[in-house]
């Protein structure tokens, strides 16, 4: 959000509305996944997760897979920001 708000292309209040719209477009799916994943990991820790039960190997794999998706080596925040800025600029030029 901060990267989009700081973009030089943002010059008016209507541009700020485009920032919010862009942020929603590019981040909503991941944001929803993060909330659901956090709840899932909590259920794993509490031994309430379907398919995991009290199997420590399954618990570890599930938690590690989700943590890798959240912040593993494949997550390139600067690339995410670059793509979001490109999407914003497309909206502002339309």
Gaussian input, Z-matrix of N, CA and C with variables (Angstrom, degrees):
# hf/3-21g

backbone

0 1
 N
 C     1     B1
 C     2     B2     1     A1
 N     3     B3     2     A2     1     D1
 C     4     B4     3     A3     2     D2
 C     5     B5     4     A4     3     D3
 N     6     B6     5     A5     4     D4
 C     7     B7     6     A6     5     D5
 C     8     B8     7     A7     6     D6
 N     9     B9     8     A8     7     D7
 C    10    B10     9     A9     8     D8
 C    11    B11    10    A10     9     D9
 N    12    B12    11    A11    10    D10
 C    13    B13    12    A12    11    D11
 C    14    B14    13    A13    12    D12
 N    15    B15    14    A14    13    D13
 C    16    B16    15    A15    14    D14
 C    17    B17    16    A16    15    D15
 N    18    B18    17    A17    16    D16
 C    19    B19    18    A18    17    D17
 C    20    B20    19    A19    18    D18
 N    21    B21    20    A20    19    D19
 C    22    B22    21    A21    20    D20
 C    23    B23    22    A22    21    D21
 N    24    B24    23    A23    22    D22
 C    25    B25    24    A24    23    D23
 C    26    B26    25    A25    24    D24
 N    27    B27    26    A26    25    D25
 C    28    B28    27    A27    26    D26
 C    29    B29    28    A28    27    D27
 N    30    B30    29    A29    28    D28
 C    31    B31    30    A30    29    D29
 C    32    B32    31    A31    30    D30
 N    33    B33    32    A32    31    D31
 C    34    B34    33    A33    32    D32
 C    35    B35    34    A34    33    D33
 N    36    B36    35    A35    34    D34
 C    37    B37    36    A36    35    D35
 C    38    B38    37    A37    36    D36
 N    39    B39    38    A38    37    D37
 C    40    B40    39    A39    38    D38
 C    41    B41    40    A40    39    D39
 N    42    B42    41    A41    40    D40
 C    43    B43    42    A42    41    D41
 C    44    B44    43    A43    42    D42
 N    45    B45    44    A44    43    D43
 C    46    B46    45    A45    44    D44
 C    47    B47    46    A46    45    D45
 N    48    B48    47    A47    46    D46
 C    49    B49    48    A48    47    D47
 C    50    B50    49    A49    48    D48
 N    51    B51    50    A50    49    D49
 C    52    B52    51    A51    50    D50
 C    53    B53    52    A52    51    D51
 N    54    B54    53    A53    52    D52
 C    55    B55    54    A54    53    D53
 C    56    B56    55    A55    54    D54
 N    57    B57    56    A56    55    D55
 C    58    B58    57    A57    56    D56
 C    59    B59    58    A58    57    D57
 N    60    B60    59    A59    58    D58
 C    61    B61    60    A60    59    D59
 C    62    B62    61    A61    60    D60
 N    63    B63    62    A62    61    D61
 C    64    B64    63    A63    62    D62
 C    65    B65    64    A64    63    D63
 N    66    B66    65    A65    64    D64
 C    67    B67    66    A66    65    D65
 C    68    B68    67    A67    66    D66
 N    69    B69    68    A68    67    D67
 C    70    B70    69    A69    68    D68
 C    71    B71    70    A70    69    D69
 N    72    B72    71    A71    70    D70
 C    73    B73    72    A72    71    D71
 C    74    B74    73    A73    72    D72
 N    75    B75    74    A74    73    D73
 C    76    B76    75    A75    74    D74
 C    77    B77    76    A76    75    D75
 N    78    B78    77    A77    76    D76
 C    79    B79    78    A78    77    D77
 C    80    B80    79    A79    78    D78
 N    81    B81    80    A80    79    D79
 C    82    B82    81    A81    80    D80
 C    83    B83    82    A82    81    D81
 N    84    B84    83    A83    82    D82
 C    85    B85    84    A84    83    D83
 C    86    B86    85    A85    84    D84
 N    87    B87    86    A86    85    D85
 C    88    B88    87    A87    86    D86
 C    89    B89    88    A88    87    D87
 N    90    B90    89    A89    88    D88
 C    91    B91    90    A90    89    D89
 C    92    B92    91    A91    90    D90
 N    93    B93    92    A92    91    D91
 C    94    B94    93    A93    92    D92
 C    95    B95    94    A94    93    D93
 N    96    B96    95    A95    94    D94
 C    97    B97    96    A96    95    D95
 C    98    B98    97    A97    96    D96
 N    99    B99    98    A98    97    D97
 C   100   B100    99    A99    98    D98
 C   101   B101   100   A100    99    D99
 N   102   B102   101   A101   100   D100
 C   103   B103   102   A102   101   D101
 C   104   B104   103   A103   102   D102
 N   105   B105   104   A104   103   D103
 C   106   B106   105   A105   104   D104
 C   107   B107   106   A106   105   D105
 N   108   B108   107   A107   106   D106
 C   109   B109   108   A108   107   D107
 C   110   B110   109   A109   108   D108
 N   111   B111   110   A110   109   D109
 C   112   B112   111   A111   110   D110
 C   113   B113   112   A112   111   D111
 N   114   B114   113   A113   112   D112
 C   115   B115   114   A114   113   D113
 C   116   B116   115   A115   114   D114
 N   117   B117   116   A116   115   D115
 C   118   B118   117   A117   116   D116
 C   119   B119   118   A118   117   D117
 N   120   B120   119   A119   118   D118
 C   121   B121   120   A120   119   D119
 C   122   B122   121   A121   120   D120
 N   123   B123   122   A122   121   D121
 C   124   B124   123   A123   122   D122
 C   125   B125   124   A124   123   D123
 N   126   B126   125   A125   124   D124
 C   127   B127   126   A126   125   D125
 C   128   B128   127   A127   126   D126
 N   129   B129   128   A128   127   D127
 C   130   B130   129   A129   128   D128
 C   131   B131   130   A130   129   D129
 N   132   B132   131   A131   130   D130
 C   133   B133   132   A132   131   D131
 C   134   B134   133   A133   132   D132
 N   135   B135   134   A134   133   D133
 C   136   B136   135   A135   134   D134
 C   137   B137   136   A136   135   D135
 N   138   B138   137   A137   136   D136
 C   139   B139   138   A138   137   D137
 C   140   B140   139   A139   138   D138
 N   141   B141   140   A140   139   D139
 C   142   B142   141   A141   140   D140
 C   143   B143   142   A142   141   D141
 N   144   B144   143   A143   142   D142
 C   145   B145   144   A144   143   D143
 C   146   B146   145   A145   144   D144
 N   147   B147   146   A146   145   D145
 C   148   B148   147   A147   146   D146
 C   149   B149   148   A148   147   D147
 N   150   B150   149   A149   148   D148
 C   151   B151   150   A150   149   D149
 C   152   B152   151   A151   150   D150
 N   153   B153   152   A152   151   D151
 C   154   B154   153   A153   152   D152
 C   155   B155   154   A154   153   D153
 N   156   B156   155   A155   154   D154
 C   157   B157   156   A156   155   D155
 C   158   B158   157   A157   156   D156
 N   159   B159   158   A158   157   D157
 C   160   B160   159   A159   158   D158
 C   161   B161   160   A160   159   D159
 N   162   B162   161   A161   160   D160
 C   163   B163   162   A162   161   D161
 C   164   B164   163   A163   162   D162
 N   165   B165   164   A164   163   D163
 C   166   B166   165   A165   164   D164
 C   167   B167   166   A166   165   D165
 N   168   B168   167   A167   166   D166
 C   169   B169   168   A168   167   D167
 C   170   B170   169   A169   168   D168
 N   171   B171   170   A170   169   D169
 C   172   B172   171   A171   170   D170
 C   173   B173   172   A172   171   D171
 N   174   B174   173   A173   172   D172
 C   175   B175   174   A174   173   D173
 C   176   B176   175   A175   174   D174
 N   177   B177   176   A176   175   D175
 C   178   B178   177   A177   176   D176
 C   179   B179   178   A178   177   D177
 N   180   B180   179   A179   178   D178
 C   181   B181   180   A180   179   D179
 C   182   B182   181   A181   180   D180
 N   183   B183   182   A182   181   D181
 C   184   B184   183   A183   182   D182
 C   185   B185   184   A184   183   D183
 N   186   B186   185   A185   184   D184
 C   187   B187   186   A186   185   D185
 C   188   B188   187   A187   186   D186
 N   189   B189   188   A188   187   D187
 C   190   B190   189   A189   188   D188
 C   191   B191   190   A190   189   D189
 N   192   B192   191   A191   190   D190
 C   193   B193   192   A192   191   D191
 C   194   B194   193   A193   192   D192
 N   195   B195   194   A194   193   D193
 C   196   B196   195   A195   194   D194
 C   197   B197   196   A196   195   D195
 N   198   B198   197   A197   196   D196
 C   199   B199   198   A198   197   D197
 C   200   B200   199   A199   198   D198
 N   201   B201   200   A200   199   D199
 C   202   B202   201   A201   200   D200
 C   203   B203   202   A202   201   D201
 N   204   B204   203   A203   202   D202
 C   205   B205   204   A204   203   D203
 C   206   B206   205   A205   204   D204
 N   207   B207   206   A206   205   D205
 C   208   B208   207   A207   206   D206
 C   209   B209   208   A208   207   D207
 N   210   B210   209   A209   208   D208
 C   211   B211   210   A210   209   D209
 C   212   B212   211   A211   210   D210
 N   213   B213   212   A212   211   D211
 C   214   B214   213   A213   212   D212
 C   215   B215   214   A214   213   D213
 N   216   B216   215   A215   214   D214
 C   217   B217   216   A216   215   D215
 C   218   B218   217   A217   216   D216
 N   219   B219   218   A218   217   D217
 C   220   B220   219   A219   218   D218
 C   221   B221   220   A220   219   D219
 N   222   B222   221   A221   220   D220
 C   223   B223   222   A222   221   D221
 C   224   B224   223   A223   222   D222
 N   225   B225   224   A224   223   D223
 C   226   B226   225   A225   224   D224
 C   227   B227   226   A226   225   D225
 N   228   B228   227   A227   226   D226
 C   229   B229   228   A228   227   D227
 C   230   B230   229   A229   228   D228
 N   231   B231   230   A230   229   D229
 C   232   B232   231   A231   230   D230
 C   233   B233   232   A232   231   D231
 N   234   B234   233   A233   232   D232
 C   235   B235   234   A234   233   D233
 C   236   B236   235   A235   234   D234
 N   237   B237   236   A236   235   D235
 C   238   B238   237   A237   236   D236
 C   239   B239   238   A238   237   D237
 N   240   B240   239   A239   238   D238
 C   241   B241   240   A240   239   D239
 C   242   B242   241   A241   240   D240
 N   243   B243   242   A242   241   D241
 C   244   B244   243   A243   242   D242
 C   245   B245   244   A244   243   D243
 N   246   B246   245   A245   244   D244
 C   247   B247   246   A246   245   D245
 C   248   B248   247   A247   246   D246
 N   249   B249   248   A248   247   D247
 C   250   B250   249   A249   248   D248
 C   251   B251   250   A250   249   D249
 N   252   B252   251   A251   250   D250
 C   253   B253   252   A252   251   D251
 C   254   B254   253   A253   252   D252
 N   255   B255   254   A254   253   D253
 C   256   B256   255   A255   254   D254
 C   257   B257   256   A256   255   D255
 N   258   B258   257   A257   256   D256
 C   259   B259   258   A258   257   D257
 C   260   B260   259   A259   258   D258
 N   261   B261   260   A260   259   D259
 C   262   B262   261   A261   260   D260
 C   263   B263   262   A262   261   D261
 N   264   B264   263   A263   262   D262
 C   265   B265   264   A264   263   D263
 C   266   B266   265   A265   264   D264
 N   267   B267   266   A266   265   D265
 C   268   B268   267   A267   266   D266
 C   269   B269   268   A268   267   D267
 N   270   B270   269   A269   268   D268
 C   271   B271   270   A270   269   D269
 C   272   B272   271   A271   270   D270
 N   273   B273   272   A272   271   D271
 C   274   B274   273   A273   272   D272
 C   275   B275   274   A274   273   D273
 N   276   B276   275   A275   274   D274
 C   277   B277   276   A276   275   D275
 C   278   B278   277   A277   276   D276
 N   279   B279   278   A278   277   D277
 C   280   B280   279   A279   278   D278
 C   281   B281   280   A280   279   D279

   B1=1.4496
   B2=1.5280
   B3=1.3194
   B4=1.4647
   B5=1.5267
   B6=1.3208
   B7=1.4679
   B8=1.5227
   B9=1.3175
   B10=1.4611
   B11=1.5204
   B12=1.3202
   B13=1.4662
   B14=1.5272
   B15=1.3225
   B16=1.4655
   B17=1.5254
   B18=1.3173
   B19=1.4607
   B20=1.5256
   B21=1.3182
   B22=1.4747
   B23=1.5292
   B24=1.3219
   B25=1.4678
   B26=1.5267
   B27=1.3245
   B28=1.4625
   B29=1.5248
   B30=1.3486
   B31=1.4602
   B32=1.5279
   B33=1.3328
   B34=1.4657
   B35=1.5285
   B36=1.3198
   B37=1.4654
   B38=1.5219
   B39=1.3133
   B40=1.4690
   B41=1.5277
   B42=1.3275
   B43=1.4642
   B44=1.5262
   B45=1.3303
   B46=1.4713
   B47=1.5270
   B48=1.3195
   B49=1.4624
   B50=1.5302
   B51=1.3183
   B52=1.4690
   B53=1.5247
   B54=1.3358
   B55=1.4700
   B56=1.5201
   B57=1.3399
   B58=1.4651
   B59=1.5244
   B60=1.3111
   B61=1.4605
   B62=1.5315
   B63=1.3201
   B64=1.4745
   B65=1.5152
   B66=1.3178
   B67=1.4655
   B68=1.5258
   B69=1.3196
   B70=1.4609
   B71=1.5274
   B72=1.3259
   B73=1.4644
   B74=1.5311
   B75=1.3233
   B76=1.4675
   B77=1.5231
   B78=1.3263
   B79=1.4649
   B80=1.5195
   B81=1.3151
   B82=1.4680
   B83=1.5281
   B84=1.3194
   B85=1.4668
   B86=1.5320
   B87=1.3266
   B88=1.4604
   B89=1.5295
   B90=1.3157
   B91=1.4622
   B92=1.5184
   B93=1.3276
   B94=1.4605
   B95=1.5232
   B96=1.3249
   B97=1.4663
   B98=1.5294
   B99=1.3397
   B100=1.4693
   B101=1.5244
   B102=1.3193
   B103=1.4647
   B104=1.5272
   B105=1.3203
   B106=1.4643
   B107=1.5225
   B108=1.3223
   B109=1.4626
   B110=1.5252
   B111=1.3198
   B112=1.4629
   B113=1.5241
   B114=1.3297
   B115=1.4689
   B116=1.5249
   B117=1.3136
   B118=1.4724
   B119=1.5288
   B120=1.3205
   B121=1.4651
   B122=1.5241
   B123=1.3205
   B124=1.4650
   B125=1.5194
   B126=1.3300
   B127=1.4591
   B128=1.5308
   B129=1.3188
   B130=1.4696
   B131=1.5294
   B132=1.3230
   B133=1.4678
   B134=1.5286
   B135=1.3197
   B136=1.4677
   B137=1.5327
   B138=1.3261
   B139=1.4702
   B140=1.5185
   B141=1.3402
   B142=1.4570
   B143=1.5180
   B144=1.3112
   B145=1.4660
   B146=1.5244
   B147=1.3279
   B148=1.4608
   B149=1.5266
   B150=1.3159
   B151=1.4563
   B152=1.5102
   B153=1.3185
   B154=1.4667
   B155=1.5246
   B156=1.3213
   B157=1.4580
   B158=1.5259
   B159=1.3279
   B160=1.4685
   B161=1.5201
   B162=1.3164
   B163=1.4650
   B164=1.5314
   B165=1.3304
   B166=1.4628
   B167=1.5296
   B168=1.3105
   B169=1.4637
   B170=1.5162
   B171=1.3464
   B172=1.4704
   B173=1.5296
   B174=1.3210
   B175=1.4707
   B176=1.5210
   B177=1.3110
   B178=1.4657
   B179=1.5185
   B180=1.3322
   B181=1.4695
   B182=1.5324
   B183=1.3221
   B184=1.4749
   B185=1.5274
   B186=1.3125
   B187=1.4691
   B188=1.5192
   B189=1.3226
   B190=1.4714
   B191=1.5206
   B192=1.3404
   B193=1.4684
   B194=1.5265
   B195=1.3105
   B196=1.4684
   B197=1.5317
   B198=1.3146
   B199=1.4647
   B200=1.5209
   B201=1.3309
   B202=1.4677
   B203=1.5226
   B204=1.3248
   B205=1.4626
   B206=1.5267
   B207=1.3241
   B208=1.4624
   B209=1.5230
   B210=1.3023
   B211=1.4630
   B212=1.5071
   B213=1.3099
   B214=1.4576
   B215=1.5172
   B216=1.3044
   B217=1.4669
   B218=1.5227
   B219=1.3339
   B220=1.4650
   B221=1.5302
   B222=1.3308
   B223=1.4609
   B224=1.5269
   B225=1.3211
   B226=1.4616
   B227=1.5281
   B228=1.3285
   B229=1.4644
   B230=1.5264
   B231=1.3146
   B232=1.4657
   B233=1.5295
   B234=1.3166
   B235=1.4658
   B236=1.5226
   B237=1.3305
   B238=1.4643
   B239=1.5251
   B240=1.3248
   B241=1.4736
   B242=1.5197
   B243=1.3229
   B244=1.4620
   B245=1.5323
   B246=1.3183
   B247=1.4596
   B248=1.5257
   B249=1.3209
   B250=1.4729
   B251=1.5245
   B252=1.3446
   B253=1.4695
   B254=1.5206
   B255=1.3317
   B256=1.4674
   B257=1.5285
   B258=1.3195
   B259=1.4581
   B260=1.5273
   B261=1.3276
   B262=1.4687
   B263=1.5187
   B264=1.2902
   B265=1.4699
   B266=1.5294
   B267=1.3301
   B268=1.4725
   B269=1.5267
   B270=1.3289
   B271=1.4639
   B272=1.5182
   B273=1.3186
   B274=1.4613
   B275=1.5318
   B276=1.3185
   B277=1.4661
   B278=1.5209
   B279=1.3246
   B280=1.4739
   B281=1.5133
   A1=109.43
   A2=116.67
   A3=120.13
   A4=111.29
   A5=116.82
   A6=120.25
   A7=111.32
   A8=116.28
   A9=119.97
   A10=111.34
   A11=117.47
   A12=120.51
   A13=111.86
   A14=116.19
   A15=120.33
   A16=112.96
   A17=117.95
   A18=121.05
   A19=110.41
   A20=116.46
   A21=122.35
   A22=113.13
   A23=117.35
   A24=120.67
   A25=112.14
   A26=117.81
   A27=122.08
   A28=108.17
   A29=115.87
   A30=119.77
   A31=114.01
   A32=117.55
   A33=119.31
   A34=110.42
   A35=115.46
   A36=120.36
   A37=110.66
   A38=118.16
   A39=119.75
   A40=110.44
   A41=116.91
   A42=120.44
   A43=110.58
   A44=116.44
   A45=120.22
   A46=109.29
   A47=117.42
   A48=120.16
   A49=110.19
   A50=116.98
   A51=120.79
   A52=110.67
   A53=116.84
   A54=120.57
   A55=109.96
   A56=116.84
   A57=120.28
   A58=111.17
   A59=115.81
   A60=120.54
   A61=111.09
   A62=115.78
   A63=120.67
   A64=110.76
   A65=116.14
   A66=119.95
   A67=110.01
   A68=116.47
   A69=120.67
   A70=110.87
   A71=116.36
   A72=120.72
   A73=112.43
   A74=115.86
   A75=118.65
   A76=114.10
   A77=118.53
   A78=120.17
   A79=115.51
   A80=118.35
   A81=120.67
   A82=112.19
   A83=117.06
   A84=119.92
   A85=111.18
   A86=116.92
   A87=119.82
   A88=110.93
   A89=116.82
   A90=120.23
   A91=111.79
   A92=116.10
   A93=119.55
   A94=110.74
   A95=116.32
   A96=119.75
   A97=110.32
   A98=117.27
   A99=120.37
   A100=111.37
   A101=117.32
   A102=120.75
   A103=110.06
   A104=116.35
   A105=120.27
   A106=111.44
   A107=116.51
   A108=120.99
   A109=111.03
   A110=117.18
   A111=120.64
   A112=110.70
   A113=115.71
   A114=119.63
   A115=110.06
   A116=116.86
   A117=121.31
   A118=110.53
   A119=117.50
   A120=120.59
   A121=110.25
   A122=117.48
   A123=120.43
   A124=111.09
   A125=116.72
   A126=120.55
   A127=111.55
   A128=116.86
   A129=119.97
   A130=109.71
   A131=116.40
   A132=120.54
   A133=112.31
   A134=116.06
   A135=120.88
   A136=112.19
   A137=117.36
   A138=123.85
   A139=112.40
   A140=116.06
   A141=120.84
   A142=112.55
   A143=118.63
   A144=121.68
   A145=111.00
   A146=115.59
   A147=120.08
   A148=110.05
   A149=116.18
   A150=121.63
   A151=115.13
   A152=118.15
   A153=121.39
   A154=110.09
   A155=115.49
   A156=122.83
   A157=110.65
   A158=117.38
   A159=121.19
   A160=111.71
   A161=115.56
   A162=121.39
   A163=108.10
   A164=116.28
   A165=120.89
   A166=113.04
   A167=117.35
   A168=119.76
   A169=111.83
   A170=115.98
   A171=120.72
   A172=110.31
   A173=116.09
   A174=120.28
   A175=110.11
   A176=115.89
   A177=120.39
   A178=111.04
   A179=117.41
   A180=120.64
   A181=110.75
   A182=116.13
   A183=120.44
   A184=110.98
   A185=116.24
   A186=120.72
   A187=110.47
   A188=117.63
   A189=120.75
   A190=111.89
   A191=117.00
   A192=120.03
   A193=111.12
   A194=115.62
   A195=119.58
   A196=111.13
   A197=116.90
   A198=119.93
   A199=111.58
   A200=117.52
   A201=120.25
   A202=111.09
   A203=116.94
   A204=120.39
   A205=110.71
   A206=116.13
   A207=120.59
   A208=111.64
   A209=117.49
   A210=118.57
   A211=115.42
   A212=117.11
   A213=120.41
   A214=113.12
   A215=115.01
   A216=121.31
   A217=112.65
   A218=117.38
   A219=121.09
   A220=112.97
   A221=116.89
   A222=120.62
   A223=108.80
   A224=115.69
   A225=121.51
   A226=108.11
   A227=115.47
   A228=121.02
   A229=110.59
   A230=117.69
   A231=118.74
   A232=110.86
   A233=117.72
   A234=120.45
   A235=110.49
   A236=117.18
   A237=120.42
   A238=110.25
   A239=116.51
   A240=121.35
   A241=110.52
   A242=116.90
   A243=121.55
   A244=110.61
   A245=116.90
   A246=121.01
   A247=111.15
   A248=116.64
   A249=120.16
   A250=110.49
   A251=117.15
   A252=120.04
   A253=110.85
   A254=117.66
   A255=120.97
   A256=110.46
   A257=117.18
   A258=121.63
   A259=110.64
   A260=116.55
   A261=120.43
   A262=111.02
   A263=117.34
   A264=120.52
   A265=111.21
   A266=116.14
   A267=119.13
   A268=109.97
   A269=116.66
   A270=119.78
   A271=111.18
   A272=116.60
   A273=119.90
   A274=111.93
   A275=117.78
   A276=119.74
   A277=112.15
   A278=116.33
   A279=119.50
   A280=112.15
   D1=-46.45
   D2=-178.64
   D3=-61.09
   D4=-40.47
   D5=178.60
   D6=-61.29
   D7=-41.05
   D8=-179.83
   D9=-69.50
   D10=-43.05
   D11=179.64
   D12=-64.43
   D13=-30.96
   D14=-178.37
   D15=-84.72
   D16=-5.21
   D17=-178.02
   D18=-62.25
   D19=137.25
   D20=-179.15
   D21=-60.86
   D22=-21.85
   D23=-178.78
   D24=-74.55
   D25=-15.90
   D26=-178.44
   D27=-84.00
   D28=113.63
   D29=-174.03
   D30=-128.37
   D31=-13.80
   D32=-175.79
   D33=-140.99
   D34=172.65
   D35=179.30
   D36=-64.38
   D37=-34.97
   D38=177.21
   D39=-67.48
   D40=-30.51
   D41=174.62
   D42=-66.27
   D43=-35.49
   D44=177.55
   D45=-65.09
   D46=-37.19
   D47=175.39
   D48=-61.92
   D49=-37.60
   D50=176.70
   D51=-66.39
   D52=-34.18
   D53=176.07
   D54=-61.03
   D55=-49.11
   D56=-179.89
   D57=-61.31
   D58=-42.28
   D59=179.13
   D60=-62.86
   D61=-44.28
   D62=179.02
   D63=-63.57
   D64=-45.94
   D65=179.71
   D66=-57.89
   D67=-43.83
   D68=178.25
   D69=-62.11
   D70=-43.76
   D71=-178.68
   D72=-61.77
   D73=-43.16
   D74=-172.77
   D75=-93.33
   D76=-15.80
   D77=-175.43
   D78=-118.01
   D79=-14.63
   D80=-173.62
   D81=-58.62
   D82=-49.01
   D83=-177.52
   D84=-59.23
   D85=-46.83
   D86=179.44
   D87=-65.93
   D88=-40.30
   D89=179.04
   D90=-60.87
   D91=-43.53
   D92=178.07
   D93=-65.27
   D94=-40.48
   D95=178.00
   D96=-61.19
   D97=-40.99
   D98=-179.20
   D99=-62.09
   D100=-41.73
   D101=178.57
   D102=-63.93
   D103=-47.72
   D104=179.87
   D105=-64.18
   D106=-38.53
   D107=-179.84
   D108=-67.34
   D109=-39.16
   D110=177.73
   D111=-62.54
   D112=-41.94
   D113=177.38
   D114=-63.97
   D115=-41.76
   D116=179.02
   D117=-61.61
   D118=-47.56
   D119=179.77
   D120=-61.75
   D121=-40.10
   D122=176.03
   D123=-59.22
   D124=-41.89
   D125=177.92
   D126=-67.24
   D127=-34.63
   D128=176.05
   D129=-62.41
   D130=-47.84
   D131=179.45
   D132=-61.30
   D133=-33.01
   D134=-178.25
   D135=-90.44
   D136=5.02
   D137=179.50
   D138=62.39
   D139=33.80
   D140=179.40
   D141=-113.73
   D142=3.21
   D143=-175.17
   D144=-81.35
   D145=127.79
   D146=176.83
   D147=-60.08
   D148=137.50
   D149=176.06
   D150=82.72
   D151=-5.82
   D152=-178.40
   D153=-112.82
   D154=-42.76
   D155=-179.27
   D156=51.28
   D157=-127.56
   D158=-178.30
   D159=-111.95
   D160=25.83
   D161=179.52
   D162=-85.07
   D163=105.23
   D164=-174.95
   D165=-61.91
   D166=-32.49
   D167=176.64
   D168=-64.39
   D169=-44.93
   D170=177.57
   D171=-64.57
   D172=-40.29
   D173=179.33
   D174=-60.15
   D175=-47.81
   D176=-178.29
   D177=-62.75
   D178=-45.34
   D179=179.78
   D180=-61.07
   D181=-46.10
   D182=-178.94
   D183=-60.24
   D184=-47.55
   D185=-178.54
   D186=-65.33
   D187=-44.34
   D188=-179.20
   D189=-64.67
   D190=-40.66
   D191=178.88
   D192=-62.21
   D193=-44.02
   D194=-178.94
   D195=-68.65
   D196=-41.01
   D197=177.78
   D198=-64.23
   D199=-36.48
   D200=176.33
   D201=-64.12
   D202=-38.31
   D203=177.87
   D204=-66.38
   D205=-36.74
   D206=-178.90
   D207=-70.31
   D208=-47.37
   D209=-172.99
   D210=-147.37
   D211=26.52
   D212=-178.89
   D213=-72.55
   D214=-176.49
   D215=-177.36
   D216=-61.95
   D217=-25.90
   D218=-178.26
   D219=-77.21
   D220=-10.65
   D221=-178.25
   D222=-85.66
   D223=114.90
   D224=-179.80
   D225=-115.19
   D226=93.39
   D227=-175.57
   D228=-61.86
   D229=-39.19
   D230=-178.98
   D231=-64.67
   D232=-34.74
   D233=176.90
   D234=-69.75
   D235=-38.55
   D236=176.35
   D237=-60.07
   D238=-43.79
   D239=179.71
   D240=-64.75
   D241=-41.61
   D242=179.86
   D243=-61.15
   D244=-44.07
   D245=178.86
   D246=-66.16
   D247=-39.66
   D248=178.84
   D249=-64.46
   D250=-41.86
   D251=178.27
   D252=-63.30
   D253=-38.84
   D254=178.32
   D255=-64.20
   D256=-40.69
   D257=177.00
   D258=-64.01
   D259=-43.33
   D260=177.95
   D261=-60.48
   D262=-45.95
   D263=-178.01
   D264=-63.48
   D265=-34.58
   D266=175.75
   D267=-63.83
   D268=-43.42
   D269=179.57
   D270=-64.25
   D271=-41.21
   D272=-177.01
   D273=-71.40
   D274=-25.45
   D275=-179.23
   D276=-88.16
   D277=-8.88
   D278=-178.45
   D279=-77.42

